Amino acid sequence: MSKFLILCGALLCISLSAAAQESTAALDTGSSASEPGAPASLSPVNREPWQIGLGFQYQHHDAFVGFHTLGYNVDVTRYLNEWFGVEGTGVFGFGSTAGTPTLDAKSLFVGGGPHIAIGNYTRFEPFVHVLVGWERLRFTETSYLGVNSAIAFYGGGGVDYKFGGRASWRVQGDFIGSHFGNSINKNYSFGTGFIFNF
Protein backbone atom coordinates (compact mmCIF):
# COMPACT_ATOMS: atom_id res chain seq x y z
CA MET A 1 0.00 0.00 0.00
CA SER A 2 2.89 2.39 0.78
CA LYS A 3 4.35 1.80 -2.69
CA PHE A 4 0.98 2.72 -4.24
CA LEU A 5 0.81 5.95 -2.20
CA ILE A 6 4.37 6.86 -3.19
CA LEU A 7 3.48 6.24 -6.85
CA CYS A 8 0.37 8.43 -6.55
CA GLY A 9 2.41 11.22 -4.93
CA ALA A 10 5.06 11.06 -7.65
CA LEU A 11 2.42 11.13 -10.41
CA LEU A 12 0.74 14.11 -8.73
CA CYS A 13 4.03 16.06 -8.60
CA ILE A 14 4.80 15.28 -12.24
CA SER A 15 1.32 16.26 -13.40
CA LEU A 16 1.38 19.52 -11.43
CA SER A 17 4.77 20.49 -12.88
CA ALA A 18 3.53 19.66 -16.41
CA ALA A 19 0.42 21.76 -15.83
CA ALA A 20 2.55 24.67 -14.63
CA GLN A 21 4.73 24.46 -17.75
CA GLU A 22 1.69 24.42 -20.05
CA SER A 23 0.18 27.39 -18.21
CA THR A 24 3.42 29.38 -18.60
CA ALA A 25 3.56 28.53 -22.32
CA ALA A 26 -0.05 29.63 -22.74
CA LEU A 27 0.68 33.00 -21.09
CA ASP A 28 3.68 33.53 -23.36
CA THR A 29 1.67 33.01 -26.54
CA GLY A 30 -1.16 35.28 -25.39
CA SER A 31 -4.91 34.68 -25.50
CA SER A 32 -5.58 35.71 -29.10
CA ALA A 33 -6.85 32.20 -30.00
CA SER A 34 -9.91 32.37 -27.74
CA GLU A 35 -13.16 33.89 -28.91
CA PRO A 36 -13.51 37.52 -27.85
CA GLY A 37 -17.07 37.17 -26.54
CA ALA A 38 -16.77 33.93 -24.54
CA PRO A 39 -15.39 33.84 -20.98
CA ALA A 40 -12.37 31.56 -20.64
CA SER A 41 -14.09 29.42 -17.98
CA LEU A 42 -16.92 28.57 -20.40
CA SER A 43 -14.84 27.85 -23.49
CA PRO A 44 -14.89 24.16 -24.40
CA VAL A 45 -11.54 22.40 -24.22
CA ASN A 46 -10.49 20.39 -27.26
CA ARG A 47 -10.45 16.81 -26.04
CA GLU A 48 -7.51 14.50 -26.49
CA PRO A 49 -8.75 11.26 -28.11
CA TRP A 50 -7.23 8.84 -25.57
CA GLN A 51 -7.61 8.65 -21.80
CA ILE A 52 -5.92 6.18 -19.44
CA GLY A 53 -6.69 5.84 -15.74
CA LEU A 54 -4.96 4.16 -12.80
CA GLY A 55 -6.63 4.06 -9.41
CA PHE A 56 -7.67 2.49 -6.13
CA GLN A 57 -11.00 0.68 -5.71
CA TYR A 58 -13.18 -0.47 -2.79
CA GLN A 59 -15.89 -3.05 -3.57
CA HIS A 60 -18.59 -4.75 -1.52
CA HIS A 61 -19.94 -8.09 -2.80
CA ASP A 62 -22.92 -10.20 -1.74
CA ALA A 63 -22.25 -13.17 -4.04
CA PHE A 64 -22.38 -16.45 -2.08
CA VAL A 65 -21.22 -14.70 1.12
CA GLY A 66 -20.78 -11.05 2.05
CA PHE A 67 -17.26 -9.73 1.57
CA HIS A 68 -15.37 -6.63 0.50
CA THR A 69 -12.17 -6.09 -1.45
CA LEU A 70 -9.59 -3.36 -1.82
CA GLY A 71 -7.65 -3.22 -5.04
CA TYR A 72 -6.68 -1.44 -8.23
CA ASN A 73 -8.44 -0.38 -11.41
CA VAL A 74 -7.09 0.35 -14.87
CA ASP A 75 -9.21 1.86 -17.60
CA VAL A 76 -8.67 3.09 -21.15
CA THR A 77 -11.16 5.30 -22.98
CA ARG A 78 -11.10 6.22 -26.66
CA TYR A 79 -13.22 9.32 -27.31
CA LEU A 80 -14.98 9.37 -30.66
CA ASN A 81 -16.03 13.02 -30.24
CA GLU A 82 -16.06 15.66 -27.48
CA TRP A 83 -18.47 13.76 -25.22
CA PHE A 84 -18.78 10.08 -26.26
CA GLY A 85 -16.14 7.41 -25.78
CA VAL A 86 -15.67 3.66 -25.57
CA GLU A 87 -14.17 2.46 -22.28
CA GLY A 88 -12.37 -0.75 -21.34
CA THR A 89 -11.77 -1.51 -17.64
CA GLY A 90 -9.97 -4.04 -15.45
CA VAL A 91 -10.55 -4.14 -11.67
CA PHE A 92 -8.53 -6.38 -9.33
CA GLY A 93 -9.54 -6.76 -5.67
CA PHE A 94 -8.21 -8.57 -2.59
CA GLY A 95 -10.10 -9.05 0.66
CA SER A 96 -11.77 -11.46 3.06
CA THR A 97 -15.23 -12.70 3.97
CA ALA A 98 -17.09 -11.73 7.13
CA GLY A 99 -18.04 -14.28 9.77
CA THR A 100 -16.57 -17.61 10.76
CA PRO A 101 -14.57 -19.04 9.14
CA THR A 102 -12.91 -16.04 7.50
CA LEU A 103 -11.91 -16.82 3.90
CA ASP A 104 -9.51 -14.99 1.62
CA ALA A 105 -11.38 -13.58 -1.38
CA LYS A 106 -10.14 -12.22 -4.70
CA SER A 107 -12.15 -10.54 -7.43
CA LEU A 108 -11.44 -9.66 -11.06
CA PHE A 109 -13.65 -7.77 -13.50
CA VAL A 110 -12.82 -7.14 -17.17
CA GLY A 111 -15.32 -5.33 -19.36
CA GLY A 112 -16.18 -2.43 -21.60
CA GLY A 113 -18.91 -0.12 -22.80
CA PRO A 114 -19.94 3.49 -23.46
CA HIS A 115 -18.43 6.40 -21.51
CA ILE A 116 -20.29 9.74 -21.72
CA ALA A 117 -18.70 12.99 -20.53
CA ILE A 118 -21.25 15.59 -19.44
CA GLY A 119 -19.67 18.88 -20.55
CA ASN A 120 -16.01 19.87 -20.43
CA TYR A 121 -16.39 23.62 -19.83
CA THR A 122 -14.83 23.82 -16.36
CA ARG A 123 -12.22 21.96 -14.33
CA PHE A 124 -14.98 19.55 -13.19
CA GLU A 125 -16.17 17.03 -15.78
CA PRO A 126 -18.94 14.64 -14.67
CA PHE A 127 -19.34 11.37 -16.57
CA VAL A 128 -21.51 8.25 -16.68
CA HIS A 129 -20.64 4.80 -17.98
CA VAL A 130 -22.14 1.33 -18.37
CA LEU A 131 -19.69 -1.56 -18.63
CA VAL A 132 -20.55 -5.17 -19.43
CA GLY A 133 -18.05 -7.96 -18.94
CA TRP A 134 -16.82 -10.97 -17.05
CA GLU A 135 -16.27 -11.26 -13.28
CA ARG A 136 -14.28 -13.93 -11.48
CA LEU A 137 -14.40 -14.57 -7.72
CA ARG A 138 -11.89 -16.83 -5.99
CA PHE A 139 -12.09 -18.06 -2.42
CA THR A 140 -8.83 -19.79 -1.54
CA GLU A 141 -9.62 -21.74 1.66
CA THR A 142 -12.56 -23.86 0.55
CA SER A 143 -13.48 -26.24 -2.21
CA TYR A 144 -17.20 -25.39 -1.78
CA LEU A 145 -16.87 -21.80 -3.01
CA GLY A 146 -13.62 -22.20 -4.94
CA VAL A 147 -13.41 -20.28 -8.25
CA ASN A 148 -16.55 -18.88 -9.88
CA SER A 149 -17.06 -16.82 -13.05
CA ALA A 150 -20.13 -15.02 -14.36
CA ILE A 151 -21.37 -12.20 -16.57
CA ALA A 152 -21.45 -8.86 -14.73
CA PHE A 153 -22.07 -5.18 -15.39
CA TYR A 154 -21.05 -1.86 -13.86
CA GLY A 155 -23.31 1.16 -14.02
CA GLY A 156 -22.46 4.52 -12.50
CA GLY A 157 -20.29 7.54 -12.95
CA GLY A 158 -18.21 10.16 -11.26
CA VAL A 159 -16.31 13.42 -11.67
CA ASP A 160 -12.89 14.21 -13.14
CA TYR A 161 -11.08 17.25 -11.73
CA LYS A 162 -8.70 18.68 -14.33
CA PHE A 163 -5.36 19.96 -13.03
CA GLY A 164 -4.87 22.19 -16.08
CA GLY A 165 -2.65 20.01 -18.25
CA ARG A 166 -3.26 16.48 -19.45
CA ALA A 167 -3.85 15.06 -15.96
CA SER A 168 -7.04 14.79 -13.89
CA TRP A 169 -8.11 13.31 -10.57
CA ARG A 170 -11.15 11.01 -10.69
CA VAL A 171 -13.73 10.03 -8.06
CA GLN A 172 -16.37 7.48 -9.08
CA GLY A 173 -19.07 5.16 -7.76
CA ASP A 174 -20.72 2.18 -9.44
CA PHE A 175 -23.48 -0.36 -8.96
CA ILE A 176 -22.21 -3.86 -9.79
CA GLY A 177 -24.66 -6.48 -10.95
CA SER A 178 -23.40 -10.05 -11.25
CA HIS A 179 -25.15 -13.35 -11.89
CA PHE A 180 -23.67 -15.89 -9.45
CA GLY A 181 -26.10 -18.59 -8.37
CA ASN A 182 -29.76 -18.23 -9.34
CA SER A 183 -30.18 -14.46 -8.98
CA ILE A 184 -28.61 -11.09 -9.74
CA ASN A 185 -26.20 -10.10 -6.97
CA LYS A 186 -26.37 -6.41 -6.02
CA ASN A 187 -22.94 -5.01 -5.19
CA TYR A 188 -21.30 -1.59 -5.17
CA SER A 189 -17.93 0.02 -5.72
CA PHE A 190 -16.13 3.31 -4.98
CA GLY A 191 -12.85 4.39 -6.53
CA THR A 192 -10.39 7.21 -7.03
CA GLY A 193 -7.24 7.74 -9.06
CA PHE A 194 -5.32 9.59 -11.76
CA ILE A 195 -6.47 10.12 -15.35
CA PHE A 196 -4.06 11.02 -18.18
CA ASN A 197 -5.16 12.36 -21.57
CA PHE A 198 -3.08 12.01 -24.74
N, C-alpha and C positions, 0 to 999 in steps of 0.2 A: 504494500500500500504506500510506503514511503517513497519508493521509486516512482510510482504513478504520480504522486504529489509533486515530486521534484521535476518530472517531465512536464506536468501542467504549468508549473512556475516558469520553467525555461521557455516553453512555447508562448506564454503570456508576455514575457520580457521581449522575445524576438518579435512578436506581433505588434507590440506597442512601439518598438523602435522603428519597425517598417512603416507603421502608420504615421509616426512623426516625420520620417523622411518624405513620404508622399505628400503630407500636408505642407512641408517646406517647399517642395517642388511646385505644388499648386499655387502657393503664394508668389513664387518667383515668376511664373508665367502669367499671372494676373487672372482676372475673372471675366475676360472678354468672351469666353465661350458660352457662358450661361445666358439665358434669355433675359432681356432687360426688365420685363414685367413680372417675372416669377421669383418669389423669395427662394433663397438657396435651400431652406429647410424643406420646401415642398417640391423641389425639382427631382424627377425620377432619376435614379442611378442606373446607368447601363449595367446590366447584369453580366457577370462572367458565366460562361456556359457550364462549367463544372464546379461541383461543390463536394468536398470530402469532410467528414466529421469523425472525431475520436472522442469518446466520452466514458462516463461512469454511469452505471445503471443499477437501480434497486427494483426488484420484482417480487410480487407476492402471488403464489400459485395455490390453487385449491384442487389440483388434479390428484386423485388417489388419496393423498393426505395433505394437510396444510403445511406449507413451507415457504420460505423466502430465500432469495439469492441476492448477492452483490456481485457485480461483474463489470464487463466492458462492452461498449457498442462501437461498431464501425459502420458508417453509411456513406454511400456515394450517390449523388444526385446529378443527373444531366438535365439542365433546363433546355426546353425546346423553344421557349419565348420568355418574356419578362416575368411571368407568373406561374407557368406550368412546367413541371419537371417529372422525370421518372426516377424513382429512388430504389436503391438496393441496400439492404441492411443485414448485418450479422450481430447477434447479441449473445454473449457468453456469460453465464452466471454460476456462482458457487455458493452453496449454503448448507442448511441442515433442516430437518423436519422438527416440528414441535412434538412434545409428548415423549412417552417411553415406549420402545427404545428410540433414541435419537439416531437418525440415519443421515449420512452425508448425501447431499443432493446436488446434481449438476444439471444445468439447462442450456440448450442451444436453440436459437431461432435463426433461420435464414429465409429471407423473403424479399418481395419487392412490390411496387405499386405506384400510384400517382402521388405527387407532392405538389401542393398548391400554396404559393406564397400570396399573402393577402396584403398587397401594397408594399412598395419599397421606397417610400418618400421620406422616412425619418431613420434614425438609428435603430428603431425597434421594428422588426419585421415578423409579424405573426404568420404561422403556417398551419396547415392541416395535411394529414396524410392517411392513407389506408394501405396497409401492406398485407399481402397474402403469401403464405409460405409453409415451411415445414418446421416443426418443433420436436426436439428430442429431450427426454427427461431420463436421467440415470441415477438410480439409487444404489450405492455401492455395497451396502451391508446385507442385502437380502435378495434371495432368488425370487421371492413373491412379486416384488415391484420391479426389480431389475432394470432393463432398458426398454423404454417405450417411445414410439414415434407417432406423430399424428399431424394432420393439417391444422394450421392455426392462422389467425389474423390479428393484426394490430390496427387499432383505429384511435386517432387522437391528434395531437398537435402540440404547439408550443410557440416560443418567441425566440428569435435571434437578435442579439444586441450587437450592432456593428461597431467595431473599434475605430473605424475610419479608413482602414486600408483594405486588405483582402481577408482579414480575420474577423470572426464573430464569436460570441459566447452564446450557447444555446441552453435553454431550459425547456423540457418537454414532459408530457404525461400521456399515457396510452392505456386504453382498455385492451386486454388480451383475451381473445376467445380461442379455446382449443377444444379438440374433440377426443379426449381420452375417456375410455369407458363407453357408456351408453348415452351420455349427455354432453352438452356444451359446458365447458368449465369457464367460469368467469374470474379472470385474474386482472391485475393492474401493474403498471410500471411507471417509474419516475426516473428521469435521467438528466444529466448536464454534461457539457463538454465544449470543446473547441470546434469551430467550423472554419475551413479555409476555402476560398474561392479562387479559381484560376481558369 
